[in-house]
Amino acid sequence: MKRTRGRGVQISSLDDLDRRLARGAQRLSGWRLHGLDLTGRGPDLLARRLSGATFLGCTFAAGDAARVEAAGALVLPAIGGVPVDVYRGRLYDADELYDATPYAASTDARAYAWSQQDAGADDLLAQSLHDHAVDEALTAWSRGRALVGVMGGHALVRGEQTYADAARLGAGLGATHVVATGGGPGAMEAANLGARLARRTPDELAEALAVLARAPSYHPSVDAWVDTAREVRARFDDPVESLSIPTWHYGHEPANLFATAIAKYFRNSTREATLLEVCGAGIVFLPGAAGTVQEVFQDACENYYADESSVAPMVLVGVRHWTETVPAWPLLEALARGRAMEPHVHLVDTVDEAVALVRG
């Protein structure tokens, strides 16, 4: 049993509930009971002080829900027709999102399809409740971890040198930090892959890259793309932890399978702000287009107004890309001049230089 001290107690199994009640719990203030069938537990619960307890998507015997509410608890019913658990108490993992084949039958695909329908009031409420629950789970998961972000384009293709470089970046950073990405394909997948294999040798990383190259993209087949990722996960089954923060807003680009923890949101604006916020150890920006440029300057805005103790390093990789192809660097350099962020903003040409800066 997970031993939880303090006012906040998360309960998602009847065994846990029964053990706590048997140990003499009388005041349930701060308890969050999630998804439980309580049809046989009404008398036991109503014999306790329920004020301040929360019941999320639980099932009660006839009349018990009203009696629990009258005793001062908050009862939030399950919302029907929703393909995800809106009251979830933990982050996703890839097996939960990719729980069925073909991909169209999976939770990930069904959630995206549902999110694209005309949303009624209950649907919007469900999405808000879900994203709030993911926020809470991510806050708890991030505590005590040094997260460094990797941002970059989704268009990188498995088998290309740029994809391999992004994977080497993830491996280098993952040796000392927890790598966080936007969770999609391309550079994000490569960085999560490298982080996952951070304890492995360069030859083993190359072996994984060769397997993935058999399905370079999720086009034309998401299932083939997923199958090669599963093969790599099975072959190297002792992962280093990493985080991804994708969104169903871009659900046509499936989330990668290499992060060990996945904070998937419906609202992209929430996801973007959260991704920047959790990366307290800094962010490395690989070459990208409009989305990556947006992230560069969203992060720059945070650093521009930060004091010296709050600035997070920014490392842009690819001198030619950031000075000629997409000349964001001159503007970023001008913004940083004379500010607390100035010594923490860097432009380098290789992922090895980026790793050295972050780890140094």
N, C-alpha and C positions, 0 to 999 in steps of 0.2 A: 504494500500500500504506500502511495506517496504521502509522506508526512508533511502537512502544510501548517505552518504556524501563523499566528496573526489572525486578522479579521477575515481575510479573503480565503475562502475554501472552495475549490473547484471539484465538483463531484459528477462523474459521467458513467458510473456503474452502480448497480444495486448492491454489489458486494461491499464497495467502499462506503456507501450510505449505511448499510446495516452494521458494519464494523464501528463506524463512528457513533451511531446511536447506541450500540451495545456497550461502548466505552463510557457512556453516561452523558453525552452531549445533550444539553437542555435548551441552550440559546442558539438559534440558527442564523442570527444576524451576520451578514456578510457571506453566507453560503450561496453558491450558484449551482443549482442542480440542472443538469443539461440532458435532455432527450431521454428521460427515464420513464418507464412504465410503473406508475405509482398506484395502480388500481388496488393493490393489496397493502399499501403502506399508509393509508389515510389516518387510521387511529393512532399509529405510532407518531406520525408527524404532528397531528393536532394536539397531542399530549405535550408538545414542546412549545417554546416561545418562538413564533415564526416571524415576528416583526423584523424587517430588514433582509429577509431571505428573498432570493430570486429563483423562479422556476421557469426554465427556458425550453419550450417545446415539449413539455412533459405531458403524460397521459394520466388522468385521474378517474377514479370511480365517480359515478353520478353524484353531483352535489359537492364533492370534495374541493374542487377548484374554487368555488364560491366561498366555502368555509376557510380555505387557506388564505384567500384574499382578505376576508373579513378579519383574520387574525393578524393582518398587517404585512403580508408578503406580497411581492409583485409576481403575477402570473402572466407570462407572454406565450400565447399559443403557437403551435406550429403553423406555418403558412403553406397552404397547399399549392401544388403545381410548380414548385421551385426545385430545380435539379441539384441544388447545393444545400448544405446545412447552414442556415443563416445565423445560428447561435454557436458555431464551432468554437472550441476552446484551444485549438492548436493550429499551427501552420500546415499546409499541404505537403505531401511528398509526391514524387512522380508516379508511384504506383497507384495512388488514389486518383490522380487526374487521368491517367492512362489505364483505366481499370477494365477496359473491354476492347475487343477488336471486331470489326474494323474501327478505325479512329472515329468515324461518325457516330458510333454507339457509345463512346467513352464519356465520362463525366465532363471532361474538358470541352469536347465538341458540343455536348448537349447544353452546357452552361452558356457557351458562346451563342448558340442558336436561340436560346431563350432570351438572352440579353438584347438580341437584334429585333425582337418582336416589339410591337407597339406596347409601351409599358403603361399599365394601369396603376392606380394608387397602391395596390397591394404589392405589385412588382417593384415599384420604386422603394417602398418601405423595406422589402426583402433585400434589395441591393444595398441599401444604407445600413441595415442591421448586419448583413454579411461583412461589409467593409469595415464597420466598427469592430466586429469580432476579430477580423484579421489584424487590425491595428493593435488591439489588446494583446493578441498572441505574439505579434512581432515585437512589441515593446518588451514583453517578458523574455522572449528568445534572445533579443539583442543585448540584454543586460549583461555586462561583464565581458563582452566580446569586442575586440578591436577590428572594426570593419573598414575595409578599403574597397572603394568602388571601381569598377571597370565599365566604361561607357564606350560604345562604338556602333558601327553600322550593322544592320541586320542582313545586309546583302553579301557578306563574306560567305564563300562557298567552301565546304569541306574539300580537302585535297589541294587547295591553294596555299602558297607560302604565307600569305597574310593571315590565313586561318591558323596555320601552325604557329606563327609568331604570337598571335593572341593567346593560344594555348600555353606557350612558353611563359608569357606574361602571367597568366593565371597560376601556373606552377610556381614561379618565382615569388609571387606575392603570397600564395597560399602556404608557403613554408613558415611565414611569421605572422600572417594576418588571416582574418576570415574575409574571403572575397565575396563581394556583392555585385550583382549585375541586374540589368533590366529583364532578364529571364527569357528572352526570345532566342531565335536562331542566330547564325552569323557570329559576330565577335562576342556576343554575350554567351552563346553556347560554348565557344572555344575557351573563354576565360573560366567558365564553370567547370569544363572538362579538365583544364590544366590544374585548377585548384583541387579538384577531386583526386587527382593523381600526384599531388605535390610530394608525397613520400616515395613515389616511384622513380625509376631511373629515366634518363632521356630516351633510352632505347625502348622502354616500355611505353612512354608517351608516344613515340613514333609508331609503335605497334598499334596503339589505340587509334591514332590518326589514320593509319592505313585501313583499318576496319571501317571507319566512318566514311572514308572516301568512296566506298562502294555505293553509297547513296548520298551524292554531293549536296542535295537540297531536299526540302520537303515537297518540292514540285518534281515530278508529277504525283508522287505517292507519299503521303504522310506516313503510311504504315511501314514502308521500306525504310524511311528515315528513322522512325521509332525503333524498328527491329535492330538496326545496326547499333543504335545507342544502347539498347538492352543487352546486346552482345558484349559491348565494352563494359557495361556495368557488371555483368556476370563474370567476366574474365578478371576484372580488378575489383574485388568485392570488399575492400577495406577502405572506404572513402574518407578523405579529409573533408571536414564540413565546409560548406559554402552556402550562400543565400542567393535566391533570385526573387525579383519583385516584378512579375509580369502583370498584364492586364487583359481582360476580355475585350476591352475597347479595340485592341489589335488581335482579336482572336483568330483572324485568318492566318496569323503567323503563330504556329503552335509553340507552347512553352518548351524549353529544352529540359532534358531528363537528367542533367548532371548535377544540379544543385541538390544538396541534401535537405534543404528547407526552402519552401516556396510560399511566398506571401502574395497570393494572386487576388487582385482587386477588380471590381467592375468599373470604378471611376478612374480614368487615367490621370486626372488632375491630382487626385489623392495619392496615387501611386508615384507620380513624378516627384512630388514634394517629399514623400516618405523616403524614397530612394536616396535623395540628396541628404536628408536629415540624418539617416542612420550611419552614413559613411564618415565617421569622426576621424578616421586615420587618413582621409584624403581620397581623391579620385584621379584615376588615370583615364585620359580620353584618347582612344584610338581614332584613326581617321574615320569620319562619318559625314553625313549630309545634314539636312535640316534638323532632324530630331536630335542629333548629337550636338549641333551648334546651339540649339535651344538649351540643352542641359549644361553646356559650357557656361553660358551667360546667366542661367538661373543659379548655378553654383557661384559664379563670380559676384552676383548681386548679394548673396549671403555673405561672402567674404569681404566685399567692399564695405559693408556696414559693421563688420565684426570688430571686436577689440583684439589685441594681440594674443590673448589667451584662447580665443575661439576660432582663429583662422584654421581652415583645413587645407592641406596642400593640394595644388592642382598641377597635374603633369600632362602636357599635350605631347603626343608621340607622332612624329612625322613632320619634319621641318618644311618640306616642299608643300605638303598638303595644307598645313595650317597657315602658311605665308603666301601661297600662290593659288592652289586649287580652290580652297575655301579660306580666304585670308582673315581668319578670326584672331590670329595671334597679335597683329599690330593694335587692334582695338583693345584686346585683353591687356596687353602690355601698357597701353595708355591709361586704362582704367586703374591699373594696379599702382601706377607711379605715385610715390609719396604716401601710399596707404600702408596699413599694417600688413596687408596681403602681399606686398611687393616681393619680399624675399621668399615667398611660398609658392610663386607661380613660375612654372618651368616649361621650356620647350626643348625636347630632345628628339633624336632621330631613331633610336632603337628601343626595343622593349627592355633590353638589359640595362640601359641607362635609367629607364623608368623604375625598374625594380630596385636598383641601387639607391635612387633618391628616396623612395618610400621606406625601404628598410633602413636607410641611414638616418 
